[in-house]
Amino acid sequence: MDTEGMAVDAQDEAVTAAAQLRARDYLERHAGSEDPVIRSRMVLVEYLLMVFTYNYRTRFIHTYELLQHLNSYKYESYTEHRFRSLVVGPVRDEGVLIVSSSAGYKLPCSTRDIFNFFNYYNQQIQPMLGRLAQCHRALELATGES
């Protein structure tokens, strides 16, 4: 959905400002780093920020596109799994707001982006929690301990 021309409420403006501020802060904190993994993380944040800034706030960037861009720098070679665990996850851990869906990744520009991100991950987390609870119950029954 293209939001150009639609009224933007204060919460959406706050989400947009926070996403940009946190991305820029991350880049400032790691400027000058020689670590190839940190440099790769910075390339990711710079790319997300560039796409976000140039009127593509609603565009998700597919993992394949991000991997092509990242691997073109030759800091490290990333598979999808390494990309998610060594690049995206740690960047999120440091406070950069990155939402994702089956369509890819982007910086959030609205509360809708945040809610969709939460719902997307909730659909994955709830079944996992159910499996863990089922395993826990089975172990309790097997050992007689609670």
C-alpha positions as CSV (number, residue, x, y, z in Angstrom):
1,M,0.0,0.0,0.0
2,D,1.4,3.4,-1.0
3,T,0.8,5.9,1.8
4,E,1.8,9.0,-0.3
5,G,-0.9,11.6,0.1
6,M,-2.5,10.0,3.1
7,A,-2.7,11.8,6.4
8,V,0.1,10.8,8.7
9,D,-0.8,10.7,12.4
10,A,1.6,11.6,15.3
11,Q,2.3,8.0,16.2
12,D,3.4,7.2,12.6
13,E,5.6,10.3,12.6
14,A,7.1,9.1,15.9
15,V,7.8,5.6,14.5
16,T,9.4,7.1,11.4
17,A,11.6,9.5,13.4
18,A,12.6,6.7,15.9
19,A,13.5,4.3,13.0
20,Q,15.7,6.9,11.3
21,L,17.3,8.1,14.5
22,R,18.2,4.6,15.7
23,A,19.6,3.7,12.3
24,R,21.8,6.9,12.1
25,D,22.9,6.4,15.7
26,Y,24.0,2.9,14.9
27,L,26.1,4.1,12.0
28,E,27.7,6.8,14.1
29,R,28.5,4.4,16.9
30,H,30.3,2.1,14.5
31,A,31.9,4.5,12.1
32,G,35.5,3.7,11.5
33,S,35.2,0.0,12.5
34,E,37.5,-2.3,10.7
35,D,35.7,-5.5,11.8
36,P,34.3,-7.1,8.7
37,V,31.1,-8.3,10.4
38,I,30.5,-4.8,11.9
39,R,31.1,-3.3,8.4
40,S,28.6,-5.7,7.0
41,R,26.0,-4.7,9.6
42,M,26.7,-1.0,8.7
43,V,26.1,-1.8,5.0
44,L,22.8,-3.3,5.9
45,V,21.7,-0.3,8.0
46,E,22.9,2.1,5.3
47,Y,21.0,0.3,2.6
48,L,17.8,0.1,4.7
49,L,18.1,3.8,5.5
50,M,18.8,4.7,1.9
51,V,15.7,2.9,0.6
52,F,13.6,4.3,3.4
53,T,14.8,7.9,2.9
54,Y,14.2,8.1,-0.9
55,N,10.4,7.7,-0.8
56,Y,10.3,4.0,-0.6
57,R,9.1,3.8,3.0
58,T,6.6,1.1,2.3
59,R,9.0,-1.1,0.3
60,F,10.2,-4.3,1.8
61,I,13.6,-5.4,0.6
62,H,13.8,-9.1,-0.1
63,T,16.5,-11.1,1.6
64,Y,18.0,-12.0,-1.8
65,E,18.5,-8.3,-2.7
66,L,20.1,-7.6,0.6
67,L,22.4,-10.6,0.3
68,Q,23.5,-9.5,-3.2
69,H,24.2,-6.0,-2.0
70,L,26.0,-7.1,1.1
71,N,28.1,-9.8,-0.6
72,S,29.2,-7.3,-3.3
73,Y,31.2,-5.6,-0.6
74,K,33.3,-8.7,0.0
75,Y,33.6,-8.1,3.8
76,E,32.3,-11.6,4.5
77,S,30.3,-14.1,2.5
78,Y,26.8,-14.6,3.8
79,T,24.2,-17.3,3.4
80,E,20.6,-16.5,4.5
81,H,21.1,-18.2,7.9
82,R,24.4,-16.3,8.5
83,F,22.8,-13.1,7.4
84,R,20.0,-13.4,9.8
85,S,22.1,-14.6,12.8
86,L,25.2,-12.5,12.3
87,V,23.9,-9.3,10.7
88,V,20.1,-8.7,11.2
89,G,19.8,-10.1,14.7
90,P,22.7,-8.3,16.3
91,V,21.7,-5.0,14.6
92,R,18.2,-5.4,16.1
93,D,19.8,-6.3,19.5
94,E,21.6,-2.9,19.4
95,G,18.3,-1.1,19.0
96,V,17.9,-0.5,15.3
97,L,14.2,-0.9,14.4
98,I,13.9,-3.3,11.5
99,V,10.6,-4.9,10.7
100,S,10.3,-8.0,8.5
101,S,7.7,-10.1,6.8
102,S,7.7,-12.8,4.1
103,A,8.3,-9.9,1.7
104,G,11.6,-8.9,3.3
105,Y,13.0,-6.2,5.6
106,K,12.6,-2.5,6.1
107,L,12.7,0.3,8.6
108,P,9.2,0.9,10.0
109,C,7.3,4.0,9.1
110,S,4.0,3.5,10.9
111,T,2.3,1.7,13.8
112,R,0.8,-0.6,11.2
113,D,4.4,-1.8,10.3
114,I,5.0,-2.5,14.0
115,F,1.7,-4.4,14.5
116,N,2.3,-6.4,11.3
117,F,5.8,-7.3,12.5
118,F,4.6,-8.4,15.9
119,N,1.8,-10.5,14.3
120,Y,4.2,-12.0,11.8
121,Y,6.6,-13.2,14.6
122,N,3.7,-14.1,16.9
123,Q,2.5,-16.6,14.3
124,Q,5.9,-18.3,14.5
125,I,6.5,-18.0,18.2
126,Q,3.2,-19.3,19.5
127,P,3.6,-22.7,17.8
128,M,7.1,-23.0,19.2
129,L,5.9,-22.1,22.7
130,G,3.2,-24.8,22.3
131,R,5.8,-27.4,21.3
132,L,8.0,-26.4,24.3
133,A,5.1,-26.7,26.7
134,Q,4.2,-30.1,25.2
135,C,7.8,-31.3,25.7
136,H,7.8,-30.0,29.2
137,R,4.6,-31.9,30.0
138,A,6.0,-35.1,28.5
139,L,9.1,-34.8,30.6
140,E,7.1,-34.1,33.8
141,L,5.0,-37.3,33.1
142,A,8.1,-39.3,32.4
143,T,10.1,-38.2,35.4
144,G,7.3,-37.6,37.9
145,E,8.7,-34.2,38.6
146,S,7.0,-30.8,38.1
